[in-house]
Amino acid sequence: MEYTDLDEGRHVFTVRAVDASGNKDASPAKRIWKVDTIKPKAEDFTPEAGSRTSDRTPSVGAVVSDEGRDLSRGDIRLRMDGREIRSFSYDRDTDRLEYVPSGKMDRGVHAVKIMVRDDAGNRAEETWRFEVVKRQD
């Protein structure tokens, strides 16, 4: 048997054997699964995409979420200027990813990339840029 066009969410399939005399299996086979075709997402970037800041240690962050399921830090990868960043935090209650550089960032344009993969294999990637500029006194 094959099912197609199932709705998002949890599904249960139960099979019970019945013999020729009508006796029913007391412990039917049951399979439970979840259909998940919705990609995770990253949004609400800080610093904002295209923005300029004179802060040389800006807090870099985003809201990283997946409808219908909780993500964990292990589901997320963060890259800055092509380098993988492992020292970021992720709050599962607020879906907020946060990274604060340990040293001062160089002035210029910086690229941030977030890659997310959920349990169903759905993937999302978001890239944004911001610029660190010289402080104007």
N, C-alpha and C positions, 0 to 999 in steps of 0.2 A: 504494500500500500504506500502511496506517495501523497504527501500534502504539499500544496503550493499556495502562494499568496496568503500566508498566515499573518495575522496582526502582530504588531510589536508586543512583547511581554511574555509572560509565563504560559506554558502549555503543558497539558498532562494527557498522556495516551495510556489507556488501560486495556489489557487483553485478558479475557477469562475463557478458559477451556470449558466446553460443555460436551459430555459424552452422549452416545446414542440413546441412553435411558433418561437424559435430561439432568443428570447430576452436574452441578456447577463446581468449578475449581474454587476452593475456599481461599486461595491466595493468588489472585490474579497478578500478572506481570504488569508493572507500571514504569513508565519512563516520563521524566519531567525535564523540560528544556525551556530555554528562553530565546526568543527571537530578538536580536539586537542589530539593527542596521543603521542606527544613528551614530554619527561620528562624534567624538568628544570635541570640545572647543576651547579655545583660549581667547580671552578678550579683556577689556579694561586695562590696557597696558600702562605701565609707569616706568620711566618717563613716557609721556604720550608720544605716539608715532609722529615723527616730524618735528618734535619740540627741541628747544635749546635750553641748556642749563649750565650754570657756572659751578654747580656742585660737582666736585671731582670724585666724590664717593656717593653717587646717587643710588637710591634704593631702586632696584630693577624688579618689576613684578608683573603679575597678570592673574586674572581669575581663570582657572583651568578646571573645567567641569565636564561631566558626562551625564546626560539625562537618564535618570532611572538607575544609576549605580554610583557608588562611591569610588573615586580614584584613590590611588595611593602614590606616594612619592616615587616608587619604583615604576610606575606607568609613564613617568614624565622624564624627558631629557631636555636640558637647557644648554644652549651654545651662545657664547658672546664672541663676536669677531672671529668666528671659526673655531674657537677653543671650547671644548666641553667643560661645563661648570658642574662640579659635584657638590659644592658647598651651599646649595640653596635649601630653603625650607619650604614645606608644603603643609598648610593647615587644612585637614580634611573637613573641618566644620564650616569653614568659610570659603573653601576651594581656592585660597590665595597662595600663590607661589611668590616667594620673596628671596632676593639675592642682594647682598650688600658687598661690594668689592672690599677686599682686605686692605688694599692700597689705593692711592690716587690713580684715577684713570687718565690716560692721555687726552689732550684736547683733540677734537675732531669728531667725525661721525662714527658711531658705534652701531653694529648690527646685532640684534637679539633674535634668536630662533628658539621656539618651543616646539617639541615633538611629543605627541601623546598617542598611546596605543591602549585601547581597552581590552578586556578579556575576550571579547568576540572578534578581535583582530581589526576593528575599525581604527583608522589612523587619522590624525589631523596634524598639520604643521602650520605655524604662523610665524612670520618674520616681520619685524619692524625696526626702524632706525631712529636714533636721537643723536643730538650733537652736544658735546661738552665744549663750551666756549670760555674765553678768558673773562674773568670777572671784571665788570665795569664799576669802578668806585665813584 
